[in-house]
Amino acid sequence: MTALLPSYVRLDGNAVTLVVATAGGIPAVLYWGPRLSDDTDPASLALLAARAEAPASPFPEVPLGLTPQAGQGWPGRPGLAAHRDGLGWASLATLTHVFSDGQRAQFEAVDALNGIKLVHDLAMEGEVLVARTTLTNIGDSVLTVESLAAPVLPLPGFAPDIIGFEGRWANEFQMTRQVRHMGNWVRENRRGRTSHDVFPGLIIAEAATTEHHGLAFGFHLGWSGNHRIAVESFNDGRGLVMMEALPLPGEIRLAPGESLTSPVLYAAVSNLGMNSLSHAFHRWLRARPEHQRLRTKPRPVNYNSWEAVYFNHAPAVLMDLGTHAAAVGAERFVLDDGWFKGRRNDRAGLGDWSVDTSVYSQGLAPLITHVESLGMEFGLWLEPEMVNPDSDLFRAHPDWVLDIPGAPQLGFRHQLVLDFGRAEVRAHIFDVIDAILSTYSIAYLKWDMNRDLSHPGGADGRAGAIAHTQGVYEVLDRLRAAHPHVEIESCASGGGRADYGILARTDRVWTSDSNDAIDRLAIQRGFSHFFPAELMGSHVGPGTCHITGRKLSMALRVATAMFGHMGMELDLRELDAADSETLAAGIALHKRQRALIHGGDLVRLDAPDGINAFGVVASDGAEALFSLTMMTEPRTSFAAPIRLAGLDTAALYALELVWPQRLGASWPMATGGRFTGAALMQAGIQLPRLWPGSAVILHLKRR
């Protein structure tokens, strides 16, 4: 540690290097990319990047700082927008202190005239850059903050493609790819939760980048509320990615001495394609202390009651479902919506978190005892952030909801949003959930959130969306501390709150409300770019999906759900003997391969159109599972061969068809064989003639 200001700071992972230059007192990323040799001189990088004066342009160029500032004369969007009643808006904080130990770095900059201090914290954790910006008001009056970006990273001109993730309810994590041009590519989310349509992550790639080849940069903002993500490309050839929380007007005001820290930016880079980029994010998540709790036992196979009974709860029926669930291999029974006071439909009861004794005359204890006698854990659904106007809680505290005076509330699932920015609301919600968890033997909570924050006004009349998100974090943190054995799922009408911020406090994401296996394959593929399989809730749904109306075979539904945190969400009493046998066999296969699925490296394959293909390969290449699904009828009599990936080229693998149990089509590969990794990856596997909506799963083991 030194008090001197170094010209350059370098951070290294095993396969990545970050170099920050400090010229002119502005910390700016000089290089971020694949690992440089240890003897690379940072000054040589500056020389390689040096440019002559351009016509009608400033010289030297305004540096692209970790926080671009208006006081620099920066031509794009500033990374900080703050003022004091319209004054002091053009900050120019310059470096006063730099610390680095080779893995972490901190850059402190001060603008004494405008009374602000900026601190950038950067850390290389594995292959992921973890970065945040902290703003402190060192002036003597209130500082209004309109935006504060996480540290801004530059983009090279040879990476022109933007890969974004968008969607809607029941169709999340859909990928789009487009070429960036001059100006801004901006996505803003104002829904008050992470959202279905504006996932806070993106990939910037070379034009030829595929799953297995090429340069790719990945970015994710760990924040569960309103946000803005932007890719800005300038006419001087430079580009950047800027990610930030999105405050509503007047939402952030710092008193003298107060600080604000941006959401954390998580960024990774790979020159080995998008699979390798995903591996960096997955390994970072798996290395977190929060993730280690998931390693104490295998991830239990869930059974969820929702699509079996909806609101029609009857203890005898639910016990019968529990018996059926245990018989096919479930390890956890989750009681979904409809168990609490007055909850016979979605118009009443939210907020009254006590067991409905008109349905459960003896409380939940008999059901829980039955479930546990079958060797299963018990889980429970709640939607703590919401309240129905038809509820005792709302009648007692109508002022506890988010509201905008003078504006009528928006009809949205017959419910309103409690203001988690209020201490009394947070205290009440913690107390009622704590009481439930203290009364009953509950191992799992499904925390749902089924509407946007459409009128996010707090009790003081100011906007309160950020305070709400922070309040949810606080309650979850308290519950985790008080009940560390309880796993918590993040559900928000499916995948509406999936991000690293919520995952610091939860153990799984409900990926989508759609259990349609065909749709799920695309949803889960998009999800996999940032999240590993053990965090992905994936269920076998009914034969006819209640969202799409599509009828799909049990074999396909099982094959799709098997590659996540597996579960079921259907009326098991309606299954015939063949489907029950298939479901039980699929769960048994999942359990045999669960350690590989939840610990191996995901490999998405570049397959022909109409085929969804991916695999999971053990980190040492000794074992793998590959899933190959025919989505649509191929154009030719036989689809092109599928080339596998991630294997040891020199190894000999024993190949076995492990799913389905019976393959109707004649296929020489069905009897297995032994093949080199090189042959499997370079020559590929010829699929049989499969009906659309059919899947095969192959197991490979190195000999």
Buried (B, 14 or more C-beta within 10 A) or exposed (E): EEEEBBEBBBBBBEBBBBBBBBBBBBBBBBBBBEBBEEEBEBEEBBEEEEEEEEEEEEEEBBBBBBBBBBBBEBBBBBBBBBBBEEEBBBBBBBBBBBBBEEEBBBBBBBBEEBBBBBBBBBBBBBBBBBBBBBBBBBBEEEBBBBBBBBBBBBBBEEBBBBBBBBBEBBBBBBBEEEEBEEEEBEBEBBBBBBBBBBBBBBBBBBEEBBBBBBBBBBBBBBBBBBBBBBBBBBEBEBBBBBBBBBBBEEBBBBEEEEEBBBBBBBBBBBBBBBBBBBBBBBBBBBEBEEBEBBEEEBBBBBBBBBBBBBBEBEBEBBBBBBBBBBEBBBBBBBBBBBBBBBBBBBBBBBBBBBBBEEBBEEBBEBBBBBBBEBEBBBBBBBBBBBBBBBBBBBEEBEEBBBBBEEEEBEEBBBBBBBBBBBEEBBEBBBEBBBEBBEEBEBBBBBBBBBBBBBBBBBBEEBBBBBBBBBBBBBBBEBBBEEBEEBBBBBBBBBBBBBBBBBBBBBBBBBBBBBBBBBBBBBBBBBBBBBBBBBBBBBBBBBBEBBBBEBEBBBBBBBBBBBBBBBBBBBBBEEBEEEBBBBBBBBBEBBBEBBEBBBBBBBBBBBBBEBBBBBBBBBEEBBBBBBBBBBBEEBEEEEBBEBBBBBBBEEBEBEBBBBBBEEBEEEBEBEEBEEBBBEBBBEEBBEBBBBEEBBBBBBBBBBE
